[in-house]
Amino acid sequence: MSPSYLLAALPPPALAARIAAFREAHALRDAAATPHITVKARSGLAPDLGWADAARAAVAAYPPVRVQVGGPAVFRNGTALYLGVQSPDVVGLHLALLAALRPAQRFGYEGPHMTPHLSVALARRGTDLSALLASARVAFADLEAGPLAFTVHEVALLRKAGPGGVYLPAGSWPLGEDREG
């Protein structure tokens, strides 16, 4: 069992706490335990961390990332309940990481068409995402009415010990200076 990694933007602590409370209230136990917005999925992020220097350099060369988090939705393919994210910056950082890492294989959802999102629950046996969506619409109604805007100043390295594990923070790398200032 080898670990897997991903790179992510973390939401502000208050929003992360709300998501964690929602997950706890619904007894959700899946890999999305740490609220995050994936900026680079695990493809090409080998357990030996041979990619880390190139990724860190790409992150350092990219300015802080502006994000807006909105209301909940479920992916059409039924894989996850998430909070919508509007952020050309997240897509830009994702593309910069793909260019720097050039993974031999990548997931179909990676690339310029990626859908930034903040996972709340993953589809698992016994998980009714439709019922969870109804609850999430109540719990996160304020985000539907007015998205939460914030700026991310670092990228988190998340590590999952192996199958069945959860992604947990294993470090962070600062983003570069803002291009505007």
N, C-alpha and C positions, 0 to 999 in steps of 0.2 A: 504494500500500500504506500504509494508515494503521494506527497502533498500536491495540491494544485493552487494556482495563484490567479488573482485578477487585480486590475487597477481601477480605482473608483474615486468619485467625488462624494464626500460625506455631507449629509444635510446638517443644518444647525442643530445643536443639542436638543432644543425644545421640540423640534419636529421629529427627531430620532426617538425621543422619549414617547411621543404620542404614538408613533408606529409600533414601538416595542410594547406599549400598553395595549394597543389593539391586538397585536399578535398574542400576547399573554391572555387576554380576555377570551380569545377564540382558540386557545391551546394549539397554536401553530408552531410546529417544530420542523423546520426545513433549512436549507442552506442559506436562505435570505435573512438569517437571524440578525446580522448587522445591517441596519438600513444604509443603503448606498445606491449611487448611480454609477453603473459600470461605464468606464471610459475605454477599457481594453479587457475583453473576455480572455479566458485562459488559453486560447489557441496561441501557440508559439511561446508560451510562458512556462518553459520546462522547469522541473523541480530543482535542477542544478543552479538556477538563477544566473546562467550565462548571459541572459538577455538584460539583466538589471541595469548595467552601466548605460547601455544604449537607451533604455526606457527612462532612466533618471535624467539623462542629457536632454531627451525630447521634452520631458516635463519642465525642466529648468529653462528651456528656450521658449516655453509657451506662457503667455500672460495669464493672470487670474481669470477664472471662468465664471461668467454670469449665468445664473440659472433661475428659472421660474417653475415652481412646482404647483400643479393644479389638482383637480379632482381625480377620483378613482375611475378605473376602467379595467376590463379584462381583455387580454390579447385575443384576437379572432381565432387563433388556433387553440385557445383554452389553456395555455401553459402557465399563466400567472395573472394575479390581481396586482395592479400597480397604481401608483400616482403618476399622472402625466407630467412630463418634463418638457419645457420649451427652452432650448438652448443651442443656438448655432455654435457656441463656444465648445460645448461638450462634443459635438460632432467634429469640429475642427481639431480638438485635442485627440480624439479617437483616430482621425485620419493621420495626424502627425505621428502618433504611436505606431500605426500600421506601417507608415513609410520608414520609420526608424528601425522597426523590428523585422519587417518583411517575413512574417511567418510562412512556413512552407505550405501550411493549410490554414484556412480560417473558416469560421462559421458563416453560414449563409446570411445571417443578420448583421455581419460586420461590413463596414464600408460606408460610402456616402449616404446610403439609404437607411442607416441604423435608426432605431427609434429610442431616443433617450427615455429612461423611465426609472422610477424608484419602486422596486418590488416590495410588495406588502406580504404576499403569500404565493407560494408555488403550488401548482396542481400536483397533488399526491393522492394516492388511494384514500378514499374516505373524506377528501376535502371537497366541499361544495362551494365552488367559486361564485356561483350565482347568489347563494345566500350570503356569502361574505361580501360580495359587491353591494348588496342592499345595506348591510351593516356599515360598510365603509363609506357609503354615500351619506349616511347620518353622521358618522364620526369625523369625516373630513369635508363636511358641507361648506365650511368657511373657505377651503381651498378651491372648491368649485366656483364659489361666488367671487373670490378674489385671490388669484395665485400668490404664493409666497415667493418674493424675489430675494435672492442673496448672492453673494460672491464667494467662490471657493478659492482659497489661496494655497492649497496643497492637494496632492493626490495620495490617497491611502493605498498601501500594498495590503491586500487581504489574502489570507492563507487558509486553506481547508486541509485538514490533516489527511483526509482520504474519503472514500465513498461513505455516504451517510453522515459526514461531518458538516460543520457549519463554517462559513467564512468569517474569520476574525481578524482584526487589525494586527499587522505584523510590522508596521512602520509607516512612515509617510515621507514624501518628497515635496519640497516647496516648488510652486510654480514660479515662473520668472517675473520680472517687473512688468507692470501694466504698460502697454504701448502708448496709452494716452497721457501718462504722467511721469 
